[in-house]
């Protein structure tokens, strides 16, 4: 596999592989605004207090 990557001549493909490897350790949470991050923390706190609903119930409420 490594040899196949090293033998790539297509510069656009090399750039895509580089981008993929660079973003591999990127956390989606970092892309959220401060307000969005706070909303996530608030939701986690609510769940910790038992204020959430089961996934199946949420799906049913949304009609999915």
PDBQT receptor file of N, H, CA, C and O in Angstrom, charges set to zero:
ATOM      1  N   UNK A   1       0.834  -1.191   0.000  1.00  0.00    +0.000 N 
ATOM      2  CA  UNK A   1       0.000   0.000   0.000  1.00  0.00    +0.000 C 
ATOM      3  C   UNK A   1       0.881   1.257   0.000  1.00  0.00    +0.000 C 
ATOM      4  O   UNK A   1       0.645   2.180  -0.780  1.00  0.00    +0.000 OA
ATOM      5  N   UNK A   2       1.872   1.292   0.856  1.00  0.00    +0.000 N 
ATOM      6  H   UNK A   2       2.063   0.542   1.490  1.00  0.00    +0.000 HD
ATOM      7  CA  UNK A   2       2.753   2.469   0.921  1.00  0.00    +0.000 C 
ATOM      8  C   UNK A   2       3.457   2.668  -0.409  1.00  0.00    +0.000 C 
ATOM      9  O   UNK A   2       3.572   3.797  -0.884  1.00  0.00    +0.000 OA
ATOM     10  N   UNK A   3       3.931   1.583  -1.018  1.00  0.00    +0.000 N 
ATOM     11  H   UNK A   3       3.837   0.665  -0.632  1.00  0.00    +0.000 HD
ATOM     12  CA  UNK A   3       4.611   1.687  -2.311  1.00  0.00    +0.000 C 
ATOM     13  C   UNK A   3       3.664   2.273  -3.354  1.00  0.00    +0.000 C 
ATOM     14  O   UNK A   3       4.076   3.096  -4.172  1.00  0.00    +0.000 OA
ATOM     15  N   UNK A   4       2.407   1.859  -3.332  1.00  0.00    +0.000 N 
ATOM     16  H   UNK A   4       2.072   1.191  -2.667  1.00  0.00    +0.000 HD
ATOM     17  CA  UNK A   4       1.437   2.381  -4.297  1.00  0.00    +0.000 C 
ATOM     18  C   UNK A   4       1.276   3.887  -4.127  1.00  0.00    +0.000 C 
ATOM     19  O   UNK A   4       1.176   4.620  -5.110  1.00  0.00    +0.000 OA
ATOM     20  N   UNK A   5       1.251   4.339  -2.895  1.00  0.00    +0.000 N 
ATOM     21  H   UNK A   5       1.332   3.743  -2.096  1.00  0.00    +0.000 HD
ATOM     22  CA  UNK A   5       1.128   5.776  -2.629  1.00  0.00    +0.000 C 
ATOM     23  C   UNK A   5       2.383   6.510  -3.093  1.00  0.00    +0.000 C 
ATOM     24  O   UNK A   5       2.299   7.584  -3.688  1.00  0.00    +0.000 OA
ATOM     25  N   UNK A   6       3.544   5.923  -2.816  1.00  0.00    +0.000 N 
ATOM     26  H   UNK A   6       3.612   5.050  -2.332  1.00  0.00    +0.000 HD
ATOM     27  CA  UNK A   6       4.801   6.555  -3.209  1.00  0.00    +0.000 C 
ATOM     28  C   UNK A   6       4.972   6.614  -4.728  1.00  0.00    +0.000 C 
ATOM     29  O   UNK A   6       5.675   7.483  -5.243  1.00  0.00    +0.000 OA
ATOM     30  N   UNK A   7       4.335   5.698  -5.434  1.00  0.00    +0.000 N 
ATOM     31  H   UNK A   7       3.764   4.992  -5.015  1.00  0.00    +0.000 HD
ATOM     32  CA  UNK A   7       4.461   5.652  -6.890  1.00  0.00    +0.000 C 
ATOM     33  C   UNK A   7       3.446   6.534  -7.615  1.00  0.00    +0.000 C 
ATOM     34  O   UNK A   7       3.424   6.552  -8.846  1.00  0.00    +0.000 OA
ATOM     35  N   UNK A   8       2.617   7.255  -6.890  1.00  0.00    +0.000 N 
ATOM     36  H   UNK A   8       2.635   7.241  -5.890  1.00  0.00    +0.000 HD
ATOM     37  CA  UNK A   8       1.603   8.121  -7.521  1.00  0.00    +0.000 C 
ATOM     38  C   UNK A   8       2.291   9.273  -8.251  1.00  0.00    +0.000 C 
ATOM     39  O   UNK A   8       3.144   9.965  -7.696  1.00  0.00    +0.000 OA
ATOM     40  N   UNK A   9       1.897   9.456  -9.506  1.00  0.00    +0.000 N 
ATOM     41  H   UNK A   9       1.204   8.893  -9.957  1.00  0.00    +0.000 HD
ATOM     42  CA  UNK A   9       2.423  10.562 -10.314  1.00  0.00    +0.000 C 
ATOM     43  C   UNK A   9       1.427  11.698 -10.460  1.00  0.00    +0.000 C 
ATOM     44  O   UNK A   9       1.807  12.813 -10.815  1.00  0.00    +0.000 OA
ATOM     45  N   UNK A  10       0.181  11.433 -10.197  1.00  0.00    +0.000 N 
ATOM     46  H   UNK A  10      -0.128  10.526  -9.909  1.00  0.00    +0.000 HD
ATOM     47  CA  UNK A  10      -0.891  12.409 -10.367  1.00  0.00    +0.000 C 
ATOM     48  C   UNK A  10      -0.868  13.403  -9.199  1.00  0.00    +0.000 C 
ATOM     49  O   UNK A  10      -1.208  13.046  -8.071  1.00  0.00    +0.000 OA
ATOM     50  N   UNK A  11      -0.470  14.639  -9.470  1.00  0.00    +0.000 N 
ATOM     51  H   UNK A  11      -0.194  14.929 -10.386  1.00  0.00    +0.000 HD
ATOM     52  CA  UNK A  11      -0.312  15.650  -8.417  1.00  0.00    +0.000 C 
ATOM     53  C   UNK A  11      -1.632  15.933  -7.701  1.00  0.00    +0.000 C 
ATOM     54  O   UNK A  11      -1.627  16.171  -6.493  1.00  0.00    +0.000 OA
ATOM     55  N   UNK A  12      -2.765  15.914  -8.411  1.00  0.00    +0.000 N 
ATOM     56  H   UNK A  12      -2.769  15.721  -9.393  1.00  0.00    +0.000 HD
ATOM     57  CA  UNK A  12      -4.046  16.174  -7.755  1.00  0.00    +0.000 C 
ATOM     58  C   UNK A  12      -4.394  15.044  -6.791  1.00  0.00    +0.000 C 
ATOM     59  O   UNK A  12      -4.969  15.289  -5.730  1.00  0.00    +0.000 OA
ATOM     60  N   UNK A  13      -4.055  13.826  -7.145  1.00  0.00    +0.000 N 
ATOM     61  H   UNK A  13      -3.588  13.626  -8.006  1.00  0.00    +0.000 HD
ATOM     62  CA  UNK A  13      -4.288  12.695  -6.249  1.00  0.00    +0.000 C 
ATOM     63  C   UNK A  13      -3.373  12.782  -5.025  1.00  0.00    +0.000 C 
ATOM     64  O   UNK A  13      -3.792  12.479  -3.908  1.00  0.00    +0.000 OA
ATOM     65  N   UNK A  14      -2.145  13.190  -5.238  1.00  0.00    +0.000 N 
ATOM     66  H   UNK A  14      -1.804  13.436  -6.146  1.00  0.00    +0.000 HD
ATOM     67  CA  UNK A  14      -1.203  13.376  -4.119  1.00  0.00    +0.000 C 
ATOM     68  C   UNK A  14      -1.742  14.431  -3.158  1.00  0.00    +0.000 C 
ATOM     69  O   UNK A  14      -1.665  14.258  -1.941  1.00  0.00    +0.000 OA
ATOM     70  N   UNK A  15      -2.286  15.521  -3.696  1.00  0.00    +0.000 N 
ATOM     71  H   UNK A  15      -2.349  15.661  -4.684  1.00  0.00    +0.000 HD
ATOM     72  CA  UNK A  15      -2.852  16.572  -2.849  1.00  0.00    +0.000 C 
ATOM     73  C   UNK A  15      -4.045  16.052  -2.056  1.00  0.00    +0.000 C 
ATOM     74  O   UNK A  15      -4.208  16.399  -0.886  1.00  0.00    +0.000 OA
ATOM     75  N   UNK A  16      -4.878  15.226  -2.679  1.00  0.00    +0.000 N 
ATOM     76  H   UNK A  16      -4.746  14.944  -3.629  1.00  0.00    +0.000 HD
ATOM     77  CA  UNK A  16      -6.037  14.658  -1.990  1.00  0.00    +0.000 C 
ATOM     78  C   UNK A  16      -5.595  13.733  -0.852  1.00  0.00    +0.000 C 
ATOM     79  O   UNK A  16      -6.176  13.768   0.233  1.00  0.00    +0.000 OA
ATOM     80  N   UNK A  17      -4.582  12.917  -1.091  1.00  0.00    +0.000 N 
ATOM     81  H   UNK A  17      -4.110  12.889  -1.973  1.00  0.00    +0.000 HD
ATOM     82  CA  UNK A  17      -4.055  12.030  -0.048  1.00  0.00    +0.000 C 
ATOM     83  C   UNK A  17      -3.482  12.866   1.093  1.00  0.00    +0.000 C 
ATOM     84  O   UNK A  17      -3.706  12.559   2.264  1.00  0.00    +0.000 OA
ATOM     85  N   UNK A  18      -2.751  13.912   0.756  1.00  0.00    +0.000 N 
ATOM     86  H   UNK A  18      -2.569  14.161  -0.196  1.00  0.00    +0.000 HD
ATOM     87  CA  UNK A  18      -2.171  14.791   1.771  1.00  0.00    +0.000 C 
ATOM     88  C   UNK A  18      -3.274  15.441   2.609  1.00  0.00    +0.000 C 
ATOM     89  O   UNK A  18      -3.174  15.506   3.834  1.00  0.00    +0.000 OA
ATOM     90  N   UNK A  19      -4.321  15.919   1.943  1.00  0.00    +0.000 N 
ATOM     91  H   UNK A  19      -4.403  15.866   0.948  1.00  0.00    +0.000 HD
ATOM     92  CA  UNK A  19      -5.447  16.548   2.635  1.00  0.00    +0.000 C 
ATOM     93  C   UNK A  19      -6.144  15.550   3.555  1.00  0.00    +0.000 C 
ATOM     94  O   UNK A  19      -6.496  15.879   4.688  1.00  0.00    +0.000 OA
ATOM     95  N   UNK A  20      -6.339  14.343   3.064  1.00  0.00    +0.000 N 
ATOM     96  H   UNK A  20      -6.053  14.076   2.144  1.00  0.00    +0.000 HD
ATOM     97  CA  UNK A  20      -6.969  13.296   3.859  1.00  0.00    +0.000 C 
ATOM     98  C   UNK A  20      -6.154  12.999   5.117  1.00  0.00    +0.000 C 
ATOM     99  O   UNK A  20      -6.711  12.890   6.210  1.00  0.00    +0.000 OA
ATOM    100  N   UNK A  21      -4.864  12.872   4.964  1.00  0.00    +0.000 N 
ATOM    101  H   UNK A  21      -4.412  12.961   4.076  1.00  0.00    +0.000 HD
ATOM    102  CA  UNK A  21      -4.007  12.584   6.111  1.00  0.00    +0.000 C 
ATOM    103  C   UNK A  21      -3.960  13.755   7.090  1.00  0.00    +0.000 C 
ATOM    104  O   UNK A  21      -3.927  13.550   8.303  1.00  0.00    +0.000 OA
ATOM    105  N   UNK A  22      -3.957  14.964   6.573  1.00  0.00    +0.000 N 
ATOM    106  H   UNK A  22      -3.984  15.131   5.587  1.00  0.00    +0.000 HD
ATOM    107  CA  UNK A  22      -3.930  16.141   7.428  1.00  0.00    +0.000 C 
ATOM    108  C   UNK A  22      -5.197  16.246   8.266  1.00  0.00    +0.000 C 
ATOM    109  O   UNK A  22      -5.137  16.581   9.449  1.00  0.00    +0.000 OA
ATOM    110  N   UNK A  23      -6.333  15.964   7.658  1.00  0.00    +0.000 N 
ATOM    111  H   UNK A  23      -6.382  15.692   6.697  1.00  0.00    +0.000 HD
ATOM    112  CA  UNK A  23      -7.619  16.089   8.344  1.00  0.00    +0.000 C 
ATOM    113  C   UNK A  23      -7.971  14.875   9.189  1.00  0.00    +0.000 C 
ATOM    114  O   UNK A  23      -8.979  14.884   9.895  1.00  0.00    +0.000 OA
ATOM    115  N   UNK A  24      -7.174  13.860   9.127  1.00  0.00    +0.000 N 
ATOM    116  H   UNK A  24      -6.355  13.853   8.554  1.00  0.00    +0.000 HD
ATOM    117  CA  UNK A  24      -7.459  12.612   9.831  1.00  0.00    +0.000 C 
ATOM    118  C   UNK A  24      -7.591  12.809  11.337  1.00  0.00    +0.000 C 
ATOM    119  O   UNK A  24      -8.417  12.156  11.974  1.00  0.00    +0.000 OA
ATOM    120  N   UNK A  25      -6.808  13.677  11.899  1.00  0.00    +0.000 N 
ATOM    121  H   UNK A  25      -6.137  14.208  11.381  1.00  0.00    +0.000 HD
ATOM    122  CA  UNK A  25      -6.830  13.919  13.333  1.00  0.00    +0.000 C 
ATOM    123  C   UNK A  25      -7.633  15.163  13.698  1.00  0.00    +0.000 C 
ATOM    124  O   UNK A  25      -7.600  15.623  14.839  1.00  0.00    +0.000 OA
ATOM    125  N   UNK A  26      -8.345  15.694  12.732  1.00  0.00    +0.000 N 
ATOM    126  H   UNK A  26      -8.372  15.321  11.805  1.00  0.00    +0.000 HD
ATOM    127  CA  UNK A  26      -9.121  16.909  12.954  1.00  0.00    +0.000 C 
ATOM    128  C   UNK A  26     -10.434  16.560  13.650  1.00  0.00    +0.000 C 
ATOM    129  O   UNK A  26     -11.134  15.640  13.228  1.00  0.00    +0.000 OA
ATOM    130  N   UNK A  27     -10.762  17.270  14.683  1.00  0.00    +0.000 N 
ATOM    131  H   UNK A  27     -10.193  18.017  15.026  1.00  0.00    +0.000 HD
ATOM    132  CA  UNK A  27     -11.987  17.031  15.445  1.00  0.00    +0.000 C 
ATOM    133  C   UNK A  27     -13.071  17.993  14.952  1.00  0.00    +0.000 C 
ATOM    134  O   UNK A  27     -12.869  19.207  14.954  1.00  0.00    +0.000 OA
ATOM    135  N   UNK A  28     -14.214  17.456  14.531  1.00  0.00    +0.000 N 
ATOM    136  H   UNK A  28     -14.378  16.470  14.529  1.00  0.00    +0.000 HD
ATOM    137  CA  UNK A  28     -15.307  18.266  14.012  1.00  0.00    +0.000 C 
ATOM    138  C   UNK A  28     -15.763  19.307  15.026  1.00  0.00    +0.000 C 
ATOM    139  O   UNK A  28     -16.246  20.373  14.647  1.00  0.00    +0.000 OA
ATOM    140  N   UNK A  29     -15.614  19.005  16.309  1.00  0.00    +0.000 N 
ATOM    141  H   UNK A  29     -15.222  18.138  16.618  1.00  0.00    +0.000 HD
ATOM    142  CA  UNK A  29     -16.042  19.907  17.367  1.00  0.00    +0.000 C 
ATOM    143  C   UNK A  29     -15.327  21.252  17.260  1.00  0.00    +0.000 C 
ATOM    144  O   UNK A  29     -15.909  22.295  17.558  1.00  0.00    +0.000 OA
ATOM    145  N   UNK A  30     -14.078  21.225  16.839  1.00  0.00    +0.000 N 
ATOM    146  H   UNK A  30     -13.605  20.378  16.597  1.00  0.00    +0.000 HD
ATOM    147  CA  UNK A  30     -13.297  22.459  16.706  1.00  0.00    +0.000 C 
ATOM    148  C   UNK A  30     -13.859  23.402  15.650  1.00  0.00    +0.000 C 
ATOM    149  O   UNK A  30     -13.588  24.602  15.685  1.00  0.00    +0.000 OA
ATOM    150  N   UNK A  31     -14.637  22.874  14.714  1.00  0.00    +0.000 N 
ATOM    151  H   UNK A  31     -14.857  21.899  14.685  1.00  0.00    +0.000 HD
ATOM    152  CA  UNK A  31     -15.215  23.703  13.657  1.00  0.00    +0.000 C 
ATOM    153  C   UNK A  31     -16.510  24.395  14.079  1.00  0.00    +0.000 C 
ATOM    154  O   UNK A  31     -17.013  25.263  13.365  1.00  0.00    +0.000 OA
ATOM    155  N   UNK A  32     -17.047  24.016  15.230  1.00  0.00    +0.000 N 
ATOM    156  H   UNK A  32     -16.638  23.311  15.810  1.00  0.00    +0.000 HD
ATOM    157  CA  UNK A  32     -18.277  24.626  15.722  1.00  0.00    +0.000 C 
ATOM    158  C   UNK A  32     -17.986  26.007  16.312  1.00  0.00    +0.000 C 
ATOM    159  O   UNK A  32     -16.882  26.279  16.784  1.00  0.00    +0.000 OA
ATOM    160  N   UNK A  33     -18.992  26.858  16.272  1.00  0.00    +0.000 N 
ATOM    161  H   UNK A  33     -19.888  26.636  15.888  1.00  0.00    +0.000 HD
ATOM    162  CA  UNK A  33     -18.857  28.159  16.916  1.00  0.00    +0.000 C 
ATOM    163  C   UNK A  33     -18.874  27.945  18.435  1.00  0.00    +0.000 C 
ATOM    164  O   UNK A  33     -19.231  26.867  18.911  1.00  0.00    +0.000 OA
ATOM    165  N   UNK A  34     -18.493  28.958  19.176  1.00  0.00    +0.000 N 
ATOM    166  H   UNK A  34     -18.202  29.833  18.790  1.00  0.00    +0.000 HD
ATOM    167  CA  UNK A  34     -18.512  28.870  20.632  1.00  0.00    +0.000 C 
ATOM    168  C   UNK A  34     -19.933  28.601  21.129  1.00  0.00    +0.000 C 
ATOM    169  O   UNK A  34     -20.130  27.840  22.077  1.00  0.00    +0.000 OA
ATOM    170  N   UNK A  35     -20.913  29.225  20.489  1.00  0.00    +0.000 N 
ATOM    171  H   UNK A  35     -20.752  29.842  19.719  1.00  0.00    +0.000 HD
ATOM    172  CA  UNK A  35     -22.312  29.020  20.871  1.00  0.00    +0.000 C 
ATOM    173  C   UNK A  35     -22.744  27.567  20.625  1.00  0.00    +0.000 C 
ATOM    174  O   UNK A  35     -23.436  26.967  21.448  1.00  0.00    +0.000 OA
ATOM    175  N   UNK A  36     -22.329  27.016  19.488  1.00  0.00    +0.000 N 
ATOM    176  H   UNK A  36     -21.767  27.503  18.819  1.00  0.00    +0.000 HD
ATOM    177  CA  UNK A  36     -22.665  25.627  19.187  1.00  0.00    +0.000 C 
ATOM    178  C   UNK A  36     -21.995  24.665  20.174  1.00  0.00    +0.000 C 
ATOM    179  O   UNK A  36     -22.606  23.696  20.624  1.00  0.00    +0.000 OA
ATOM    180  N   UNK A  37     -20.733  24.948  20.501  1.00  0.00    +0.000 N 
ATOM    181  H   UNK A  37     -20.237  25.735  20.136  1.00  0.00    +0.000 HD
ATOM    182  CA  UNK A  37     -20.031  24.107  21.464  1.00  0.00    +0.000 C 
ATOM    183  C   UNK A  37     -20.731  24.149  22.820  1.00  0.00    +0.000 C 
ATOM    184  O   UNK A  37     -20.869  23.122  23.485  1.00  0.00    +0.000 OA
ATOM    185  N   UNK A  38     -21.170  25.329  23.223  1.00  0.00    +0.000 N 
ATOM    186  H   UNK A  38     -21.058  26.163  22.683  1.00  0.00    +0.000 HD
ATOM    187  CA  UNK A  38     -21.873  25.459  24.497  1.00  0.00    +0.000 C 
ATOM    188  C   UNK A  38     -23.177  24.679  24.469  1.00  0.00    +0.000 C 
ATOM    189  O   UNK A  38     -23.560  24.075  25.471  1.00  0.00    +0.000 OA
ATOM    190  N   UNK A  39     -23.859  24.685  23.340  1.00  0.00    +0.000 N 
ATOM    191  H   UNK A  39     -23.548  25.175  22.526  1.00  0.00    +0.000 HD
ATOM    192  CA  UNK A  39     -25.095  23.914  23.205  1.00  0.00    +0.000 C 
ATOM    193  C   UNK A  39     -24.838  22.417  23.371  1.00  0.00    +0.000 C 
ATOM    194  O   UNK A  39     -25.640  21.708  23.978  1.00  0.00    +0.000 OA
ATOM    195  N   UNK A  40     -23.732  21.950  22.838  1.00  0.00    +0.000 N 
ATOM    196  H   UNK A  40     -23.080  22.527  22.346  1.00  0.00    +0.000 HD
ATOM    197  CA  UNK A  40     -23.370  20.542  22.998  1.00  0.00    +0.000 C 
ATOM    198  C   UNK A  40     -23.128  20.231  24.468  1.00  0.00    +0.000 C 
ATOM    199  O   UNK A  40     -23.618  19.225  24.981  1.00  0.00    +0.000 OA
ATOM    200  N   UNK A  41     -22.370  21.097  25.152  1.00  0.00    +0.000 N 
ATOM    201  H   UNK A  41     -21.972  21.914  24.735  1.00  0.00    +0.000 HD
ATOM    202  CA  UNK A  41     -22.101  20.877  26.579  1.00  0.00    +0.000 C 
ATOM    203  C   UNK A  41     -23.393  20.894  27.393  1.00  0.00    +0.000 C 
ATOM    204  O   UNK A  41     -23.566  20.085  28.305  1.00  0.00    +0.000 OA
ATOM    205  N   UNK A  42     -24.300  21.814  27.063  1.00  0.00    +0.000 N 
ATOM    206  H   UNK A  42     -24.159  22.470  26.321  1.00  0.00    +0.000 HD
ATOM    207  CA  UNK A  42     -25.585  21.888  27.757  1.00  0.00    +0.000 C 
ATOM    208  C   UNK A  42     -26.374  20.599  27.548  1.00  0.00    +0.000 C 
ATOM    209  O   UNK A  42     -26.960  20.068  28.491  1.00  0.00    +0.000 OA
ATOM    210  N   UNK A  43     -26.391  20.101  26.323  1.00  0.00    +0.000 N 
ATOM    211  H   UNK A  43     -25.915  20.532  25.557  1.00  0.00    +0.000 HD
ATOM    212  CA  UNK A  43     -27.107  18.859  26.024  1.00  0.00    +0.000 C 
ATOM    213  C   UNK A  43     -26.520  17.685  26.801  1.00  0.00    +0.000 C 
ATOM    214  O   UNK A  43     -27.261  16.839  27.301  1.00  0.00    +0.000 OA
ATOM    215  N   UNK A  44     -25.209  17.630  26.905  1.00  0.00    +0.000 N 
ATOM    216  H   UNK A  44     -24.606  18.317  26.499  1.00  0.00    +0.000 HD
ATOM    217  CA  UNK A  44     -24.563  16.554  27.664  1.00  0.00    +0.000 C 
ATOM    218  C   UNK A  44     -24.949  16.631  29.133  1.00  0.00    +0.000 C 
ATOM    219  O   UNK A  44     -25.236  15.611  29.759  1.00  0.00    +0.000 OA
ATOM    220  N   UNK A  45     -24.956  17.837  29.678  1.00  0.00    +0.000 N 
ATOM    221  H   UNK A  45     -24.723  18.666  29.169  1.00  0.00    +0.000 HD
ATOM    222  CA  UNK A  45     -25.369  18.015  31.076  1.00  0.00    +0.000 C 
ATOM    223  C   UNK A  45     -26.807  17.557  31.280  1.00  0.00    +0.000 C 
ATOM    224  O   UNK A  45     -27.116  16.911  32.281  1.00  0.00    +0.000 OA
ATOM    225  N   UNK A  46     -27.687  17.886  30.340  1.00  0.00    +0.000 N 
ATOM    226  H   UNK A  46     -27.436  18.411  29.527  1.00  0.00    +0.000 HD
ATOM    227  CA  UNK A  46     -29.083  17.474  30.438  1.00  0.00    +0.000 C 
ATOM    228  C   UNK A  46     -29.194  15.947  30.407  1.00  0.00    +0.000 C 
ATOM    229  O   UNK A  46     -29.950  15.361  31.182  1.00  0.00    +0.000 OA
ATOM    230  N   UNK A  47     -28.452  15.320  29.526  1.00  0.00    +0.000 N 
ATOM    231  H   UNK A  47     -27.838  15.797  28.897  1.00  0.00    +0.000 HD
ATOM    232  CA  UNK A  47     -28.464  13.860  29.453  1.00  0.00    +0.000 C 
ATOM    233  C   UNK A  47     -27.938  13.233  30.737  1.00  0.00    +0.000 C 
ATOM    234  O   UNK A  47     -28.464  12.223  31.205  1.00  0.00    +0.000 OA
ATOM    235  N   UNK A  48     -26.891  13.840  31.306  1.00  0.00    +0.000 N 
ATOM    236  H   UNK A  48     -26.464  14.660  30.926  1.00  0.00    +0.000 HD
ATOM    237  CA  UNK A  48     -26.331  13.331  32.563  1.00  0.00    +0.000 C 
ATOM    238  C   UNK A  48     -27.353  13.396  33.698  1.00  0.00    +0.000 C 
ATOM    239  O   UNK A  48     -27.308  12.593  34.630  1.00  0.00    +0.000 OA
ATOM    240  N   UNK A  49     -28.277  14.360  33.611  1.00  0.00    +0.000 N 
ATOM    241  H   UNK A  49     -28.314  15.013  32.854  1.00  0.00    +0.000 HD
ATOM    242  CA  UNK A  49     -29.330  14.497  34.621  1.00  0.00    +0.000 C 
ATOM    243  C   UNK A  49     -30.547  13.618  34.299  1.00  0.00    +0.000 C 
ATOM    244  O   UNK A  49     -31.543  13.641  35.022  1.00  0.00    +0.000 OA
ATOM    245  N   UNK A  50     -30.459  12.854  33.220  1.00  0.00    +0.000 N 
ATOM    246  H   UNK A  50     -29.650  12.836  32.632  1.00  0.00    +0.000 HD
ATOM    247  CA  UNK A  50     -31.556  11.979  32.840  1.00  0.00    +0.000 C 
ATOM    248  C   UNK A  50     -32.689  12.684  32.136  1.00  0.00    +0.000 C 
ATOM    249  O   UNK A  50     -33.810  12.178  32.104  1.00  0.00    +0.000 OA
ATOM    250  N   UNK A  51     -32.416  13.844  31.570  1.00  0.00    +0.000 N 
ATOM    251  H   UNK A  51     -31.505  14.255  31.596  1.00  0.00    +0.000 HD
ATOM    252  CA  UNK A  51     -33.459  14.638  30.925  1.00  0.00    +0.000 C 
ATOM    253  C   UNK A  51     -33.632  14.323  29.442  1.00  0.00    +0.000 C 
ATOM    254  O   UNK A  51     -34.416  14.982  28.760  1.00  0.00    +0.000 OA
ATOM    255  N   UNK A  52     -32.923  13.340  28.945  1.00  0.00    +0.000 N 
ATOM    256  H   UNK A  52     -32.287  12.804  29.499  1.00  0.00    +0.000 HD
ATOM    257  CA  UNK A  52     -33.024  13.008  27.524  1.00  0.00    +0.000 C 
ATOM    258  C   UNK A  52     -34.135  12.016  27.254  1.00  0.00    +0.000 C 
ATOM    259  O   UNK A  52     -34.794  11.528  28.172  1.00  0.00    +0.000 OA
ATOM    260  N   UNK A  53     -34.333  11.726  25.971  1.00  0.00    +0.000 N 
ATOM    261  H   UNK A  53     -33.798  12.123  25.225  1.00  0.00    +0.000 HD
ATOM    262  CA  UNK A  53     -35.296  10.699  25.581  1.00  0.00    +0.000 C 
ATOM    263  C   UNK A  53     -34.547   9.658  24.764  1.00  0.00    +0.000 C 
ATOM    264  O   UNK A  53     -33.554   9.980  24.111  1.00  0.00    +0.000 OA
ATOM    265  N   UNK A  54     -35.011   8.412  24.792  1.00  0.00    +0.000 N 
ATOM    266  H   UNK A  54     -35.818   8.151  25.322  1.00  0.00    +0.000 HD
ATOM    267  CA  UNK A  54     -34.347   7.361  24.012  1.00  0.00    +0.000 C 
ATOM    268  C   UNK A  54     -34.361   7.674  22.514  1.00  0.00    +0.000 C 
ATOM    269  O   UNK A  54     -35.269   8.341  22.019  1.00  0.00    +0.000 OA
ATOM    270  N   UNK A  55     -33.367   7.195  21.817  1.00  0.00    +0.000 N 
ATOM    271  H   UNK A  55     -32.629   6.653  22.220  1.00  0.00    +0.000 HD
ATOM    272  CA  UNK A  55     -33.221   7.426  20.385  1.00  0.00    +0.000 C 
ATOM    273  C   UNK A  55     -34.482   6.998  19.623  1.00  0.00    +0.000 C 
ATOM    274  O   UNK A  55     -34.966   7.716  18.748  1.00  0.00    +0.000 OA
ATOM    275  N   UNK A  56     -34.998   5.830  19.968  1.00  0.00    +0.000 N 
ATOM    276  H   UNK A  56     -34.605   5.246  20.679  1.00  0.00    +0.000 HD
ATOM    277  CA  UNK A  56     -36.177   5.317  19.266  1.00  0.00    +0.000 C 
ATOM    278  C   UNK A  56     -37.366   6.264  19.424  1.00  0.00    +0.000 C 
ATOM    279  O   UNK A  56     -38.135   6.459  18.483  1.00  0.00    +0.000 OA
ATOM    280  N   UNK A  57     -37.516   6.845  20.598  1.00  0.00    +0.000 N 
ATOM    281  H   UNK A  57     -36.891   6.687  21.363  1.00  0.00    +0.000 HD
ATOM    282  CA  UNK A  57     -38.613   7.782  20.827  1.00  0.00    +0.000 C 
ATOM    283  C   UNK A  57     -38.418   9.068  20.014  1.00  0.00    +0.000 C 
ATOM    284  O   UNK A  57     -39.373   9.613  19.461  1.00  0.00    +0.000 OA
ATOM    285  N   UNK A  58     -37.192   9.534  19.950  1.00  0.00    +0.000 N 
ATOM    286  H   UNK A  58     -36.416   9.091  20.399  1.00  0.00    +0.000 HD
ATOM    287  CA  UNK A  58     -36.901  10.748  19.171  1.00  0.00    +0.000 C 
ATOM    288  C   UNK A  58     -37.225  10.497  17.694  1.00  0.00    +0.000 C 
ATOM    289  O   UNK A  58     -37.821  11.349  17.034  1.00  0.00    +0.000 OA
ATOM    290  N   UNK A  59     -36.835   9.344  17.184  1.00  0.00    +0.000 N 
ATOM    291  H   UNK A  59     -36.350   8.652  17.719  1.00  0.00    +0.000 HD
ATOM    292  CA  UNK A  59     -37.113   8.998  15.788  1.00  0.00    +0.000 C 
ATOM    293  C   UNK A  59     -38.620   8.962  15.553  1.00  0.00    +0.000 C 
ATOM    294  O   UNK A  59     -39.115   9.472  14.548  1.00  0.00    +0.000 OA
ATOM    295  N   UNK A  60     -39.347   8.350  16.497  1.00  0.00    +0.000 N 
ATOM    296  H   UNK A  60     -38.946   7.936  17.313  1.00  0.00    +0.000 HD
ATOM    297  CA  UNK A  60     -40.806   8.265  16.367  1.00  0.00    +0.000 C 
ATOM    298  C   UNK A  60     -41.439   9.656  16.389  1.00  0.00    +0.000 C 
ATOM    299  O   UNK A  60     -42.361   9.929  15.620  1.00  0.00    +0.000 OA
ATOM    300  N   UNK A  61     -40.955  10.527  17.256  1.00  0.00    +0.000 N 
ATOM    301  H   UNK A  61     -40.207  10.305  17.881  1.00  0.00    +0.000 HD
ATOM    302  CA  UNK A  61     -41.504  11.883  17.331  1.00  0.00    +0.000 C 
ATOM    303  C   UNK A  61     -41.283  12.659  16.044  1.00  0.00    +0.000 C 
ATOM    304  O   UNK A  61     -42.111  13.473  15.635  1.00  0.00    +0.000 OA
ATOM    305  N   UNK A  62     -40.137  12.384  15.412  1.00  0.00    +0.000 N 
ATOM    306  H   UNK A  62     -39.464  11.723  15.744  1.00  0.00    +0.000 HD
ATOM    307  CA  UNK A  62     -39.806  13.078  14.162  1.00  0.00    +0.000 C 
ATOM    308  C   UNK A  62     -40.444  12.416  12.949  1.00  0.00    +0.000 C 
ATOM    309  O   UNK A  62     -40.380  12.942  11.837  1.00  0.00    +0.000 OA
ATOM    310  N   UNK A  63     -41.063  11.253  13.172  1.00  0.00    +0.000 N 
ATOM    311  H   UNK A  63     -41.115  10.826  14.075  1.00  0.00    +0.000 HD
ATOM    312  CA  UNK A  63     -41.711  10.553  12.080  1.00  0.00    +0.000 C 
ATOM    313  C   UNK A  63     -40.743   9.943  11.101  1.00  0.00    +0.000 C 
ATOM    314  O   UNK A  63     -41.048   9.814   9.916  1.00  0.00    +0.000 OA
ATOM    315  N   UNK A  64     -39.584   9.569  11.582  1.00  0.00    +0.000 N 
ATOM    316  H   UNK A  64     -39.336   9.674  12.545  1.00  0.00    +0.000 HD
ATOM    317  CA  UNK A  64     -38.570   8.991  10.688  1.00  0.00    +0.000 C 
ATOM    318  C   UNK A  64     -38.568   7.479  10.740  1.00  0.00    +0.000 C 
ATOM    319  O   UNK A  64     -37.776   6.838  10.049  1.00  0.00    +0.000 OA
TER     320      UNK A  64
